[in-house]
Structure formats: structure tokens, C-alpha cells
Amino acid sequence: MKVKPLHDRVIVERLEKQEETVGGIIIPDTAKEKPQQGRVVAVGPGRLTEEGTRREMTVKPGNLVIFGKYAGTEFKMDDKEYLILREDDIYAVLEEQ
């Protein structure tokens, strides 16, 4: 199944990383905070301005982004969890070096 967000919405797949303490203890998923980084999967066409023009989206599919801890709405599709949020909820785009 394919999903296309509307207006200025962005679909993000959270980046999961296994956390381990200095002593080597692995922290279970239930005790971990959800990551605030993810990869953009799909973007909408952009916000419609009052003048009737579309404002182009800043983020593109494939971008690594940082977003707010409580931003967006989670949903599940094809056994994967995604987050749908507004472009305004994205704080930064990470550039790979």
C-alpha cells in the first residue's frame, strides 16, 4: 500500500537504535524513549497560501530529520510504524558527511 500526505504533511520512519549502557546492559524497548530522528518517506505538495499559491516543501523523501518529541501522529502500515507530522514540527535536516 502507498500513502501520499496532504498539504504540508510529512511521513517519517523513526530511526531505531539499540541502546546499551556503559556496563553493557541492554535497555528494553518499554523503558526507552522514542527516537526524535527519522527518515522522510513521503511529503505532501506543500501548504496553500492565502494568495492561492503553493509553498514548496523544504524536506524531500530520503532526508534525515530531527523532530519534536511529542510531534505528529503515529500509524502502522505494512507492519511498519510511521509518524505523520507537519513540516513545521521538523526542527532540522541532518546532512550526512
N, C-alpha and C positions, 0 to 999 in steps of 0.2 A: 504494500500500500504506500502511496505517496501523499504527502501533505504539503500544501502551499499556504504560508501565513498571509494574512491580510494586512493592508496598510503598513504601519511601521513596526510590525511584529517580527521577531526573530526566533527561530527554533535552534536550541543549543543542546548538544550532548555533553553532559558533565564529564570531566576527566577524572577518572578514578585512579587513586594511587594507594598502594598498600602502606600503611603506616606502621612503623616499628619503633619502640623506644630505644634509648641508648643501651639498656640492659638486654635487648633482644626480644622483648615481649611484644607480640603482635596484638594490636588493639582490634577488638571485634567491631564489625560494621555497626552494631547497635550503639556503641559508645563513641563513634567518630562523628565529627561534624561533616556535613556535606561540603564537597569542594566548591569553591567560588570561581573556578576556572572551567572553561569548556571550549568545544569546537563548534563553530557555527555550521549548521546543517542546511538551513534554508532561510531566505529573507523575503519579506513582502516587497511590493512595488514602491513603497515609500508613503509618507504622510501627505495627505491632500491639504494644501494651504487654503486660506480664506479667499485667495485670488483664483482658485481653481486649478493651480498647477501642482505637480507632484514634486516633493522634496526628495532628492536622491538619497538612498541609504548609504551610510558610511561604511558599514561592515559588509563583507561578502562571504559566501559559503567557503569554508575551509579556514577562516580566521580563528586564531586562538584569542579568547577574550576573558576578561575579568568582569564579574557582575556582582550585584548586591546579594548579601546572604539570604535575605527573605524575598528576593525579587522573583516575579513570574509565577507560572502555574505549571506543576508537573503533570505529565501524562505518559502513558505507556502505549507503544505501538510496535508490533512485531517483536515482542518480548524484550524490547529495549526501553529504557526510561529517558525521556526528553524533558526539556524545560522550554516553555514558550513565554517570551517576555518582550517588552517594548524596547526599542533601540535606546531610549533614554535611560534604561536600567543597566546598560552596559557602561562600565567605567573606563575601560581601556582595551586596546588591541595589543596583544603581545607579538613582538617581532622576533622570529627565530633568527639566530646568528650562526 
